[in-house]
């Protein structure tokens, strides 16, 4: 069975419509999430997340880690728990 040209064009059209609807849906969901994040934040500014943005939420910031010179463990500034550890 060889698919005919109208069937192939119809299939391409259906795939394109589904893809376009999905893109529109994802764009709207991203806008809703951004608006909710802005509402929760309360500040309403679009400042980049730096040192001032570290207290906003756990998902928005990173933790600075240092490697222990003695044991090689990565610690967040506290003692790694081993004896004679400088951190």
mmCIF file as gemmi writes it, N, C-alpha and C atoms, coordinates in Angstrom:
data_model
loop_
_atom_site.group_PDB
_atom_site.id
_atom_site.type_symbol
_atom_site.label_atom_id
_atom_site.label_alt_id
_atom_site.label_comp_id
_atom_site.label_asym_id
_atom_site.label_entity_id
_atom_site.label_seq_id
_atom_site.pdbx_PDB_ins_code
_atom_site.Cartn_x
_atom_site.Cartn_y
_atom_site.Cartn_z
_atom_site.occupancy
_atom_site.B_iso_or_equiv
_atom_site.pdbx_formal_charge
_atom_site.auth_seq_id
_atom_site.auth_asym_id
_atom_site.pdbx_PDB_model_num
ATOM 1 N N . UNK Axp A 1 ? 0.837 -1.186 0 1 0 ? 1 A 1
ATOM 2 C CA . UNK Axp A 1 ? 0 0 0 1 0 ? 1 A 1
ATOM 3 C C . UNK Axp A 1 ? 0.876 1.241 0 1 0 ? 1 A 1
ATOM 4 N N . UNK Axp A 2 ? 0.655 2.047 -0.961 1 0 ? 2 A 1
ATOM 5 C CA . UNK Axp A 2 ? 1.361 3.307 -1.067 1 0 ? 2 A 1
ATOM 6 C C . UNK Axp A 2 ? 0.4 4.418 -0.639 1 0 ? 2 A 1
ATOM 7 N N . UNK Axp A 3 ? 0.797 5.223 0.365 1 0 ? 3 A 1
ATOM 8 C CA . UNK Axp A 3 ? -0.09 6.313 0.78 1 0 ? 3 A 1
ATOM 9 C C . UNK Axp A 3 ? -0.185 7.357 -0.33 1 0 ? 3 A 1
ATOM 10 N N . UNK Axp A 4 ? -1.365 7.873 -0.492 1 0 ? 4 A 1
ATOM 11 C CA . UNK Axp A 4 ? -1.566 8.867 -1.541 1 0 ? 4 A 1
ATOM 12 C C . UNK Axp A 4 ? -1.13 10.244 -1.049 1 0 ? 4 A 1
ATOM 13 N N . UNK Axp A 5 ? -0.945 11.148 -1.985 1 0 ? 5 A 1
ATOM 14 C CA . UNK Axp A 5 ? -0.503 12.506 -1.676 1 0 ? 5 A 1
ATOM 15 C C . UNK Axp A 5 ? -1.495 13.236 -0.769 1 0 ? 5 A 1
ATOM 16 N N . UNK Axp A 6 ? -2.804 13.176 -0.999 1 0 ? 6 A 1
ATOM 17 C CA . UNK Axp A 6 ? -3.73 13.854 -0.08 1 0 ? 6 A 1
ATOM 18 C C . UNK Axp A 6 ? -3.667 13.311 1.349 1 0 ? 6 A 1
ATOM 19 N N . UNK Axp A 7 ? -3.457 12.007 1.482 1 0 ? 7 A 1
ATOM 20 C CA . UNK Axp A 7 ? -3.344 11.436 2.824 1 0 ? 7 A 1
ATOM 21 C C . UNK Axp A 7 ? -2.072 11.935 3.516 1 0 ? 7 A 1
ATOM 22 N N . UNK Axp A 8 ? -0.967 11.99 2.807 1 0 ? 8 A 1
ATOM 23 C CA . UNK Axp A 8 ? 0.276 12.494 3.386 1 0 ? 8 A 1
ATOM 24 C C . UNK Axp A 8 ? 0.144 13.96 3.769 1 0 ? 8 A 1
ATOM 25 N N . UNK Axp A 9 ? -0.452 14.762 2.896 1 0 ? 9 A 1
ATOM 26 C CA . UNK Axp A 9 ? -0.642 16.182 3.205 1 0 ? 9 A 1
ATOM 27 C C . UNK Axp A 9 ? -1.574 16.357 4.404 1 0 ? 9 A 1
ATOM 28 N N . UNK Axp A 10 ? -2.609 15.535 4.481 1 0 ? 10 A 1
ATOM 29 C CA . UNK Axp A 10 ? -3.515 15.588 5.627 1 0 ? 10 A 1
ATOM 30 C C . UNK Axp A 10 ? -2.81 15.221 6.924 1 0 ? 10 A 1
ATOM 31 N N . UNK Axp A 11 ? -1.976 14.192 6.878 1 0 ? 11 A 1
ATOM 32 C CA . UNK Axp A 11 ? -1.22 13.786 8.047 1 0 ? 11 A 1
ATOM 33 C C . UNK Axp A 11 ? -0.26 14.885 8.489 1 0 ? 11 A 1
ATOM 34 N N . UNK Axp A 12 ? 0.421 15.498 7.552 1 0 ? 12 A 1
ATOM 35 C CA . UNK Axp A 12 ? 1.329 16.606 7.868 1 0 ? 12 A 1
ATOM 36 C C . UNK Axp A 12 ? 0.556 17.763 8.475 1 0 ? 12 A 1
ATOM 37 N N . UNK Axp A 13 ? -0.623 18.062 7.937 1 0 ? 13 A 1
ATOM 38 C CA . UNK Axp A 13 ? -1.441 19.153 8.476 1 0 ? 13 A 1
ATOM 39 C C . UNK Axp A 13 ? -1.881 18.856 9.904 1 0 ? 13 A 1
ATOM 40 N N . UNK Axp A 14 ? -2.283 17.62 10.176 1 0 ? 14 A 1
ATOM 41 C CA . UNK Axp A 14 ? -2.715 17.246 11.528 1 0 ? 14 A 1
ATOM 42 C C . UNK Axp A 14 ? -1.55 17.352 12.509 1 0 ? 14 A 1
ATOM 43 N N . UNK Axp A 15 ? -0.396 16.87 12.117 1 0 ? 15 A 1
ATOM 44 C CA . UNK Axp A 15 ? 0.782 16.957 12.985 1 0 ? 15 A 1
ATOM 45 C C . UNK Axp A 15 ? 1.141 18.407 13.247 1 0 ? 15 A 1
ATOM 46 N N . UNK Axp A 16 ? 1.097 19.25 12.232 1 0 ? 16 A 1
ATOM 47 C CA . UNK Axp A 16 ? 1.413 20.669 12.401 1 0 ? 16 A 1
ATOM 48 C C . UNK Axp A 16 ? 0.426 21.343 13.341 1 0 ? 16 A 1
ATOM 49 N N . UNK Axp A 17 ? -0.87 21.046 13.226 1 0 ? 17 A 1
ATOM 50 C CA . UNK Axp A 17 ? -1.886 21.65 14.097 1 0 ? 17 A 1
ATOM 51 C C . UNK Axp A 17 ? -1.659 21.222 15.541 1 0 ? 17 A 1
ATOM 52 N N . UNK Axp A 18 ? -1.412 19.946 15.777 1 0 ? 18 A 1
ATOM 53 C CA . UNK Axp A 18 ? -1.173 19.462 17.137 1 0 ? 18 A 1
ATOM 54 C C . UNK Axp A 18 ? 0.073 20.122 17.717 1 0 ? 18 A 1
ATOM 55 N N . UNK Axp A 19 ? 1.128 20.221 16.934 1 0 ? 19 A 1
ATOM 56 C CA . UNK Axp A 19 ? 2.37 20.845 17.396 1 0 ? 19 A 1
ATOM 57 C C . UNK Axp A 19 ? 2.15 22.314 17.724 1 0 ? 19 A 1
ATOM 58 N N . UNK Axp A 20 ? 1.406 23.037 16.888 1 0 ? 20 A 1
ATOM 59 C CA . UNK Axp A 20 ? 1.133 24.449 17.121 1 0 ? 20 A 1
ATOM 60 C C . UNK Axp A 20 ? 0.293 24.643 18.386 1 0 ? 20 A 1
ATOM 61 N N . UNK Axp A 21 ? -0.726 23.819 18.57 1 0 ? 21 A 1
ATOM 62 C CA . UNK Axp A 21 ? -1.554 23.916 19.771 1 0 ? 21 A 1
ATOM 63 C C . UNK Axp A 21 ? -0.712 23.63 21.014 1 0 ? 21 A 1
ATOM 64 N N . UNK Axp A 22 ? 0.151 22.656 20.95 1 0 ? 22 A 1
ATOM 65 C CA . UNK Axp A 22 ? 1.014 22.339 22.077 1 0 ? 22 A 1
ATOM 66 C C . UNK Axp A 22 ? 1.948 23.504 22.397 1 0 ? 22 A 1
ATOM 67 N N . UNK Axp A 23 ? 2.531 24.131 21.387 1 0 ? 23 A 1
ATOM 68 C CA . UNK Axp A 23 ? 3.402 25.29 21.615 1 0 ? 23 A 1
ATOM 69 C C . UNK Axp A 23 ? 2.638 26.429 22.269 1 0 ? 23 A 1
ATOM 70 N N . UNK Axp A 24 ? 1.429 26.708 21.799 1 0 ? 24 A 1
ATOM 71 C CA . UNK Axp A 24 ? 0.616 27.779 22.385 1 0 ? 24 A 1
ATOM 72 C C . UNK Axp A 24 ? 0.296 27.452 23.842 1 0 ? 24 A 1
ATOM 73 N N . UNK Axp A 25 ? -0.074 26.201 24.108 1 0 ? 25 A 1
ATOM 74 C CA . UNK Axp A 25 ? -0.388 25.773 25.469 1 0 ? 25 A 1
ATOM 75 C C . UNK Axp A 25 ? 0.822 25.941 26.386 1 0 ? 25 A 1
ATOM 76 N N . UNK Axp A 26 ? 1.994 25.503 25.943 1 0 ? 26 A 1
ATOM 77 C CA . UNK Axp A 26 ? 3.201 25.618 26.758 1 0 ? 26 A 1
ATOM 78 C C . UNK Axp A 26 ? 3.584 27.079 26.995 1 0 ? 26 A 1
ATOM 79 N N . UNK Axp A 27 ? 3.41 27.933 25.993 1 0 ? 27 A 1
ATOM 80 C CA . UNK Axp A 27 ? 3.71 29.351 26.157 1 0 ? 27 A 1
ATOM 81 C C . UNK Axp A 27 ? 2.791 29.973 27.197 1 0 ? 27 A 1
ATOM 82 N N . UNK Axp A 28 ? 1.527 29.646 27.151 1 0 ? 28 A 1
ATOM 83 C CA . UNK Axp A 28 ? 0.578 30.179 28.134 1 0 ? 28 A 1
ATOM 84 C C . UNK Axp A 28 ? 0.871 29.643 29.528 1 0 ? 28 A 1
ATOM 85 N N . UNK Axp A 29 ? 1.224 28.372 29.64 1 0 ? 29 A 1
ATOM 86 C CA . UNK Axp A 29 ? 1.549 27.818 30.949 1 0 ? 29 A 1
ATOM 87 C C . UNK Axp A 29 ? 2.799 28.481 31.53 1 0 ? 29 A 1
ATOM 88 N N . UNK Axp A 30 ? 3.777 28.768 30.69 1 0 ? 30 A 1
ATOM 89 C CA . UNK Axp A 30 ? 4.983 29.447 31.156 1 0 ? 30 A 1
ATOM 90 C C . UNK Axp A 30 ? 4.653 30.856 31.63 1 0 ? 30 A 1
ATOM 91 N N . UNK Axp A 31 ? 3.762 31.533 30.915 1 0 ? 31 A 1
ATOM 92 C CA . UNK Axp A 31 ? 3.356 32.879 31.327 1 0 ? 31 A 1
ATOM 93 C C . UNK Axp A 31 ? 2.596 32.839 32.651 1 0 ? 31 A 1
ATOM 94 N N . UNK Axp A 32 ? 1.75 31.834 32.832 1 0 ? 32 A 1
ATOM 95 C CA . UNK Axp A 32 ? 1.011 31.695 34.087 1 0 ? 32 A 1
ATOM 96 C C . UNK Axp A 32 ? 1.965 31.411 35.232 1 0 ? 32 A 1
ATOM 97 N N . UNK Axp A 33 ? 2.942 30.514 35.013 1 0 ? 33 A 1
ATOM 98 C CA . UNK Axp A 33 ? 3.914 30.218 36.066 1 0 ? 33 A 1
ATOM 99 C C . UNK Axp A 33 ? 4.745 31.45 36.414 1 0 ? 33 A 1
ATOM 100 N N . UNK Axp A 34 ? 5.118 32.226 35.413 1 0 ? 34 A 1
ATOM 101 C CA . UNK Axp A 34 ? 5.895 33.437 35.667 1 0 ? 34 A 1
ATOM 102 C C . UNK Axp A 34 ? 5.07 34.45 36.452 1 0 ? 34 A 1
ATOM 103 N N . UNK Axp A 35 ? 3.803 34.583 36.104 1 0 ? 35 A 1
ATOM 104 C CA . UNK Axp A 35 ? 2.932 35.506 36.831 1 0 ? 35 A 1
ATOM 105 C C . UNK Axp A 35 ? 2.736 35.044 38.267 1 0 ? 35 A 1
ATOM 106 N N . UNK Axp A 36 ? 2.562 33.752 38.479 1 0 ? 36 A 1
ATOM 107 C CA . UNK Axp A 36 ? 2.399 33.235 39.843 1 0 ? 36 A 1
ATOM 108 C C . UNK Axp A 36 ? 3.672 33.446 40.651 1 0 ? 36 A 1
ATOM 109 N N . UNK Axp A 37 ? 4.807 33.251 40.028 1 0 ? 37 A 1
ATOM 110 C CA . UNK Axp A 37 ? 6.074 33.473 40.725 1 0 ? 37 A 1
ATOM 111 C C . UNK Axp A 37 ? 6.239 34.938 41.077 1 0 ? 37 A 1
ATOM 112 N N . UNK Axp A 38 ? 5.826 35.815 40.182 1 0 ? 38 A 1
ATOM 113 C CA . UNK Axp A 38 ? 5.905 37.244 40.454 1 0 ? 38 A 1
ATOM 114 C C . UNK Axp A 38 ? 4.95 37.625 41.577 1 0 ? 38 A 1
ATOM 115 N N . UNK Axp A 39 ? 3.752 37.03 41.592 1 0 ? 39 A 1
ATOM 116 C CA . UNK Axp A 39 ? 2.787 37.316 42.644 1 0 ? 39 A 1
ATOM 117 C C . UNK Axp A 39 ? 3.268 36.807 43.999 1 0 ? 39 A 1
ATOM 118 N N . UNK Axp A 40 ? 3.863 35.629 44.02 1 0 ? 40 A 1
ATOM 119 C CA . UNK Axp A 40 ? 4.369 35.064 45.267 1 0 ? 40 A 1
ATOM 120 C C . UNK Axp A 40 ? 5.549 35.878 45.768 1 0 ? 40 A 1
ATOM 121 N N . UNK Axp A 41 ? 6.397 36.31 44.842 1 0 ? 41 A 1
ATOM 122 C CA . UNK Axp A 41 ? 7.572 37.095 45.198 1 0 ? 41 A 1
ATOM 123 C C . UNK Axp A 41 ? 7.15 38.412 45.838 1 0 ? 41 A 1
ATOM 124 N N . UNK Axp A 42 ? 6.158 39.045 45.264 1 0 ? 42 A 1
ATOM 125 C CA . UNK Axp A 42 ? 5.632 40.272 45.831 1 0 ? 42 A 1
ATOM 126 C C . UNK Axp A 42 ? 6.383 41.523 45.44 1 0 ? 42 A 1
ATOM 127 N N . UNK Axp A 43 ? 7.591 41.394 44.974 1 0 ? 43 A 1
ATOM 128 C CA . UNK Axp A 43 ? 8.35 42.59 44.651 1 0 ? 43 A 1
ATOM 129 C C . UNK Axp A 43 ? 7.984 43.139 43.287 1 0 ? 43 A 1
ATOM 130 N N . UNK Axp A 44 ? 7.696 42.278 42.343 1 0 ? 44 A 1
ATOM 131 C CA . UNK Axp A 44 ? 7.294 42.713 41.018 1 0 ? 44 A 1
ATOM 132 C C . UNK Axp A 44 ? 8.425 43.21 40.148 1 0 ? 44 A 1
ATOM 133 N N . UNK Axp A 45 ? 9.669 43.096 40.616 1 0 ? 45 A 1
ATOM 134 C CA . UNK Axp A 45 ? 10.785 43.541 39.791 1 0 ? 45 A 1
ATOM 135 C C . UNK Axp A 45 ? 11.321 42.382 38.982 1 0 ? 45 A 1
ATOM 136 N N . UNK Axp A 46 ? 12.028 42.731 37.933 1 0 ? 46 A 1
ATOM 137 C CA . UNK Axp A 46 ? 12.604 41.705 37.069 1 0 ? 46 A 1
ATOM 138 C C . UNK Axp A 46 ? 14.109 41.65 37.247 1 0 ? 46 A 1
ATOM 139 N N . UNK Axp A 47 ? 14.572 41.897 38.465 1 0 ? 47 A 1
ATOM 140 C CA . UNK Axp A 47 ? 15.999 41.894 38.733 1 0 ? 47 A 1
ATOM 141 C C . UNK Axp A 47 ? 16.536 40.476 38.626 1 0 ? 47 A 1
ATOM 142 N N . UNK Axp A 48 ? 17.768 40.331 38.169 1 0 ? 48 A 1
ATOM 143 C CA . UNK Axp A 48 ? 18.342 38.991 38.102 1 0 ? 48 A 1
ATOM 144 C C . UNK Axp A 48 ? 18.558 38.439 39.504 1 0 ? 48 A 1
ATOM 145 N N . UNK Axp A 49 ? 18.592 37.12 39.594 1 0 ? 49 A 1
ATOM 146 C CA . UNK Axp A 49 ? 18.764 36.473 40.882 1 0 ? 49 A 1
ATOM 147 C C . UNK Axp A 49 ? 20.23 36.507 41.258 1 0 ? 49 A 1
ATOM 148 N N . UNK Axp A 50 ? 20.561 37.342 42.184 1 0 ? 50 A 1
ATOM 149 C CA . UNK Axp A 50 ? 21.925 37.416 42.679 1 0 ? 50 A 1
ATOM 150 C C . UNK Axp A 50 ? 21.917 37.15 44.158 1 0 ? 50 A 1
ATOM 151 N N . UNK Axp A 51 ? 22.758 37.866 44.883 1 0 ? 51 A 1
ATOM 152 C CA . UNK Axp A 51 ? 22.814 37.685 46.328 1 0 ? 51 A 1
ATOM 153 C C . UNK Axp A 51 ? 21.51 38.113 46.979 1 0 ? 51 A 1
ATOM 154 N N . UNK Axp A 52 ? 20.854 39.124 46.42 1 0 ? 52 A 1
ATOM 155 C CA . UNK Axp A 52 ? 19.586 39.581 46.996 1 0 ? 52 A 1
ATOM 156 C C . UNK Axp A 52 ? 18.46 38.609 46.72 1 0 ? 52 A 1
ATOM 157 N N . UNK Axp A 53 ? 18.589 37.79 45.703 1 0 ? 53 A 1
ATOM 158 C CA . UNK Axp A 53 ? 17.522 36.871 45.355 1 0 ? 53 A 1
ATOM 159 C C . UNK Axp A 53 ? 17.648 35.504 45.985 1 0 ? 53 A 1
ATOM 160 N N . UNK Axp A 54 ? 18.606 35.325 46.876 1 0 ? 54 A 1
ATOM 161 C CA . UNK Axp A 54 ? 18.838 33.994 47.425 1 0 ? 54 A 1
ATOM 162 C C . UNK Axp A 54 ? 17.775 33.553 48.401 1 0 ? 54 A 1
ATOM 163 N N . UNK Axp A 55 ? 17.005 34.49 48.977 1 0 ? 55 A 1
ATOM 164 C CA . UNK Axp A 55 ? 15.997 34.095 49.948 1 0 ? 55 A 1
ATOM 165 C C . UNK Axp A 55 ? 14.612 33.943 49.327 1 0 ? 55 A 1
ATOM 166 N N . UNK Axp A 56 ? 14.5 33.998 48.035 1 0 ? 56 A 1
ATOM 167 C CA . UNK Axp A 56 ? 13.191 33.942 47.388 1 0 ? 56 A 1
ATOM 168 C C . UNK Axp A 56 ? 12.557 32.575 47.495 1 0 ? 56 A 1
ATOM 169 N N . UNK Axp A 57 ? 13.232 31.541 47.065 1 0 ? 57 A 1
ATOM 170 C CA . UNK Axp A 57 ? 12.73 30.181 47.212 1 0 ? 57 A 1
ATOM 171 C C . UNK Axp A 57 ? 13.889 29.222 47.055 1 0 ? 57 A 1
ATOM 172 N N . UNK Axp A 58 ? 13.667 27.998 47.475 1 0 ? 58 A 1
ATOM 173 C CA . UNK Axp A 58 ? 14.732 27 47.4 1 0 ? 58 A 1
ATOM 174 C C . UNK Axp A 58 ? 15.077 26.639 45.963 1 0 ? 58 A 1
ATOM 175 N N . UNK Axp A 59 ? 14.116 26.737 45.05 1 0 ? 59 A 1
ATOM 176 C CA . UNK Axp A 59 ? 14.352 26.334 43.669 1 0 ? 59 A 1
ATOM 177 C C . UNK Axp A 59 ? 15.09 27.401 42.877 1 0 ? 59 A 1
ATOM 178 N N . UNK Axp A 60 ? 15.156 28.64 43.377 1 0 ? 60 A 1
ATOM 179 C CA . UNK Axp A 60 ? 15.728 29.733 42.605 1 0 ? 60 A 1
ATOM 180 C C . UNK Axp A 60 ? 17.192 30.016 42.915 1 0 ? 60 A 1
ATOM 181 N N . UNK Axp A 61 ? 17.779 29.363 43.878 1 0 ? 61 A 1
ATOM 182 C CA . UNK Axp A 61 ? 19.16 29.694 44.199 1 0 ? 61 A 1
ATOM 183 C C . UNK Axp A 61 ? 20.031 28.454 44.254 1 0 ? 61 A 1
ATOM 184 N N . UNK Axp A 62 ? 21.312 28.709 44.22 1 0 ? 62 A 1
ATOM 185 C CA . UNK Axp A 62 ? 22.263 27.616 44.281 1 0 ? 62 A 1
ATOM 186 C C . UNK Axp A 62 ? 23.027 27.693 45.6 1 0 ? 62 A 1
ATOM 187 N N . UNK Axp A 63 ? 23.714 26.636 45.911 1 0 ? 63 A 1
ATOM 188 C CA . UNK Axp A 63 ? 24.499 26.573 47.128 1 0 ? 63 A 1
ATOM 189 C C . UNK Axp A 63 ? 25.968 26.593 46.732 1 0 ? 63 A 1
ATOM 190 N N . UNK Axp A 64 ? 26.734 27.464 47.361 1 0 ? 64 A 1
ATOM 191 C CA . UNK Axp A 64 ? 28.163 27.522 47.096 1 0 ? 64 A 1
ATOM 192 C C . UNK Axp A 64 ? 28.857 26.416 47.888 1 0 ? 64 A 1
ATOM 193 N N . UNK Axp A 65 ? 29.57 25.559 47.171 1 0 ? 65 A 1
ATOM 194 C CA . UNK Axp A 65 ? 30.261 24.446 47.807 1 0 ? 65 A 1
ATOM 195 C C . UNK Axp A 65 ? 31.762 24.643 47.697 1 0 ? 65 A 1
ATOM 196 N N . UNK Axp A 66 ? 32.473 24.123 48.703 1 0 ? 66 A 1
ATOM 197 C CA . UNK Axp A 66 ? 33.928 24.13 48.691 1 0 ? 66 A 1
ATOM 198 C C . UNK Axp A 66 ? 34.414 22.705 48.915 1 0 ? 66 A 1
ATOM 199 N N . UNK Axp A 67 ? 35.522 22.379 48.28 1 0 ? 67 A 1
ATOM 200 C CA . UNK Axp A 67 ? 36.084 21.044 48.46 1 0 ? 67 A 1
ATOM 201 C C . UNK Axp A 67 ? 37.001 21.051 49.673 1 0 ? 67 A 1
ATOM 202 N N . UNK Axp A 68 ? 36.789 20.093 50.546 1 0 ? 68 A 1
ATOM 203 C CA . UNK Axp A 68 ? 37.628 19.956 51.726 1 0 ? 68 A 1
ATOM 204 C C . UNK Axp A 68 ? 39.031 19.54 51.275 1 0 ? 68 A 1
ATOM 205 N N . UNK Axp A 69 ? 40.051 20.251 51.764 1 0 ? 69 A 1
ATOM 206 C CA . UNK Axp A 69 ? 41.417 19.972 51.338 1 0 ? 69 A 1
ATOM 207 C C . UNK Axp A 69 ? 41.965 18.679 51.926 1 0 ? 69 A 1
ATOM 208 N N . UNK Axp A 70 ? 41.358 18.219 53.009 1 0 ? 70 A 1
ATOM 209 C CA . UNK Axp A 70 ? 41.851 17.006 53.655 1 0 ? 70 A 1
ATOM 210 C C . UNK Axp A 70 ? 41.171 15.759 53.098 1 0 ? 70 A 1
ATOM 211 N N . UNK Axp A 71 ? 39.832 15.768 53.102 1 0 ? 71 A 1
ATOM 212 C CA . UNK Axp A 71 ? 39.125 14.542 52.723 1 0 ? 71 A 1
ATOM 213 C C . UNK Axp A 71 ? 38.557 14.582 51.306 1 0 ? 71 A 1
ATOM 214 N N . UNK Axp A 72 ? 38.493 15.757 50.688 1 0 ? 72 A 1
ATOM 215 C CA . UNK Axp A 72 ? 37.997 15.86 49.33 1 0 ? 72 A 1
ATOM 216 C C . UNK Axp A 72 ? 36.488 15.934 49.218 1 0 ? 72 A 1
ATOM 217 N N . UNK Axp A 73 ? 35.786 15.979 50.346 1 0 ? 73 A 1
ATOM 218 C CA . UNK Axp A 73 ? 34.331 16.071 50.326 1 0 ? 73 A 1
ATOM 219 C C . UNK Axp A 73 ? 33.911 17.497 49.993 1 0 ? 73 A 1
ATOM 220 N N . UNK Axp A 74 ? 32.786 17.634 49.312 1 0 ? 74 A 1
ATOM 221 C CA . UNK Axp A 74 ? 32.255 18.949 48.985 1 0 ? 74 A 1
ATOM 222 C C . UNK Axp A 74 ? 31.317 19.369 50.097 1 0 ? 74 A 1
ATOM 223 N N . UNK Axp A 75 ? 31.601 20.526 50.712 1 0 ? 75 A 1
ATOM 224 C CA . UNK Axp A 75 ? 30.815 21.013 51.839 1 0 ? 75 A 1
ATOM 225 C C . UNK Axp A 75 ? 30.317 22.419 51.539 1 0 ? 75 A 1
ATOM 226 N N . UNK Axp A 76 ? 29.241 22.8 52.218 1 0 ? 76 A 1
ATOM 227 C CA . UNK Axp A 76 ? 28.636 24.11 51.981 1 0 ? 76 A 1
ATOM 228 C C . UNK Axp A 76 ? 29.103 25.141 52.991 1 0 ? 76 A 1
ATOM 229 N N . UNK Axp A 77 ? 30.327 25.046 53.421 1 0 ? 77 A 1
ATOM 230 C CA . UNK Axp A 77 ? 30.872 26.021 54.338 1 0 ? 77 A 1
ATOM 231 C C . UNK Axp A 77 ? 30.907 25.53 55.771 1 0 ? 77 A 1
ATOM 232 N N . UNK Axp A 78 ? 30.197 24.466 56.079 1 0 ? 78 A 1
ATOM 233 C CA . UNK Axp A 78 ? 30.248 23.915 57.415 1 0 ? 78 A 1
ATOM 234 C C . UNK Axp A 78 ? 31.304 22.817 57.463 1 0 ? 78 A 1
ATOM 235 N N . UNK Axp A 79 ? 31.59 22.364 58.654 1 0 ? 79 A 1
ATOM 236 C CA . UNK Axp A 79 ? 32.557 21.292 58.835 1 0 ? 79 A 1
ATOM 237 C C . UNK Axp A 79 ? 32.022 20.028 58.188 1 0 ? 79 A 1
ATOM 238 N N . UNK Axp A 80 ? 32.874 19.278 57.517 1 0 ? 80 A 1
ATOM 239 C CA . UNK Axp A 80 ? 32.436 18.049 56.854 1 0 ? 80 A 1
ATOM 240 C C . UNK Axp A 80 ? 32.247 16.91 57.84 1 0 ? 80 A 1
ATOM 241 N N . UNK Axp A 81 ? 32.655 17.096 59.102 1 0 ? 81 A 1
ATOM 242 C CA . UNK Axp A 81 ? 32.428 16.077 60.111 1 0 ? 81 A 1
ATOM 243 C C . UNK Axp A 81 ? 33.636 15.231 60.424 1 0 ? 81 A 1
ATOM 244 N N . UNK Axp A 82 ? 34.714 15.408 59.705 1 0 ? 82 A 1
ATOM 245 C CA . UNK Axp A 82 ? 35.923 14.634 59.954 1 0 ? 82 A 1
ATOM 246 C C . UNK Axp A 82 ? 36.872 15.438 60.861 1 0 ? 82 A 1
ATOM 247 N N . UNK Axp A 83 ? 37.721 14.725 61.579 1 0 ? 83 A 1
ATOM 248 C CA . UNK Axp A 83 ? 38.681 15.393 62.449 1 0 ? 83 A 1
ATOM 249 C C . UNK Axp A 83 ? 39.684 16.204 61.624 1 0 ? 83 A 1
ATOM 250 N N . UNK Axp A 84 ? 40.163 17.273 62.179 1 0 ? 84 A 1
ATOM 251 C CA . UNK Axp A 84 ? 41.176 18.157 61.587 1 0 ? 84 A 1
ATOM 252 C C . UNK Axp A 84 ? 40.73 18.751 60.264 1 0 ? 84 A 1
ATOM 253 N N . UNK Axp A 85 ? 39.46 18.893 60.085 1 0 ? 85 A 1
ATOM 254 C CA . UNK Axp A 85 ? 38.947 19.483 58.844 1 0 ? 85 A 1
ATOM 255 C C . UNK Axp A 85 ? 38.941 21.016 58.978 1 0 ? 85 A 1
ATOM 256 N N . UNK Axp A 86 ? 39.511 21.733 58.04 1 0 ? 86 A 1
ATOM 257 C CA . UNK Axp A 86 ? 39.542 23.194 58.16 1 0 ? 86 A 1
ATOM 258 C C . UNK Axp A 86 ? 38.18 23.834 57.919 1 0 ? 86 A 1
ATOM 259 N N . UNK Axp A 87 ? 37.242 23.095 57.365 1 0 ? 87 A 1
ATOM 260 C CA . UNK Axp A 87 ? 35.927 23.67 57.112 1 0 ? 87 A 1
ATOM 261 C C . UNK Axp A 87 ? 34.978 23.168 58.139 1 0 ? 87 A 1
